[in-house]
């Protein structure tokens, strides 16, 4: 009964990804509650994160509900695969924003 949150997360994640055999979930408990650490195939990261993190946010919300039903605080950590990089487009956007601010200073 105590690992209901881990079973729930495993079911949801394996349903969403293309490589369910690569899904691994570690469960640790400390003074702040339960921490579920998710490891998955690098090609499945986009499906779990979703657009602007919406899918990951929804999964975290559902885990909080499952935890609340069992009087526990449940947190999710998604491990970034080795060698992965953040998209370069976000860095370009930051540069454009700072130059726009510099243009406004007279």
N, C-alpha and C positions, 0 to 999 in steps of 0.2 A: 504493500500500500504506500510505503514511503517513497518509492521510486516511480510513482505514477507520473510525475512531471517529466522524467526522463523518457518513459515509454511514450508519452504524448508527443514530445518533441521529436523523437525518432520516427514515429508514424508520419507526422506532418512533413518533416524534411525528406524522408525517403519517397513520399508521394510527389514532391515537387521536383526532385533532381533527376538527371539522366543517368547517374551512376550511384544507385542506392547502396551498392556494396562498399563504396568508399566512405560512407558516412560513419563517423565515430563520435560518440558523445561521452565525455568524462563528467562525473558528478562529484562535486566536493561540497562539504558543509563546514561553515565557520560561524563566527559570532554575528556576521551580517546576513546569514541565510544560506540558501542553496545557490551554487554557481554551476551552471551547465556550460561546458566548453565544447563547441561544435567544430569538428574538423571534417572537411569534405574535399572532393576533387576540385582543383582550381577552375576547371571549366564550368562547374556548377555555381560558382560564387555569385554570378550575376542573377541567377534565378532566385537565390536565397536573399540577396540584398534588395533586389527590385529597383524600380525607378526611384531615385532620390531616397533610397532606404525604406520605402513604404512597406515592402514585404517583411523585412527584418523587424520593423517597428510593430507590425501587426502580430508577428510571432511572439515578440516580447510581451505584448499586451495580453495575448492568450495565456502565456505562461504565468503572468501575474494573477490571472483569474484562477488558473489551476492551483497555484500556490495559495491563494487566499482561501480557497475551499478546504485546504489542508493546513491552515494556520502557519504558512511558511512564506518567506520572501524568496522568490525565484528570479535569478538574473541569468541572462544569456550572453556568452562571449563567443563571437565568431572568429576563429583563428584565421589570420591571413596566410595563405599558402606561401611557402618559401619561394623567393624569386618573383613574387607578384609586384606590380607597380600600380600606382594610382594613375588614372587617366591624365594625359598631358593637357587635355583641353581645359581642365579646371585651373591649371597653372596659367594658361594664357588669359583666362577670364580675369584672374586676379591682377595680372599686369595691366589689362585694359582698364579695370576699375581704378587702380592707383594713378594711371596717367590722366584719367578723366578728373580725378580729384585735384591733381597738380594743375590742370588747365584752369580750374575754377579759382585758384589762388591768384589774385591780381597783384 
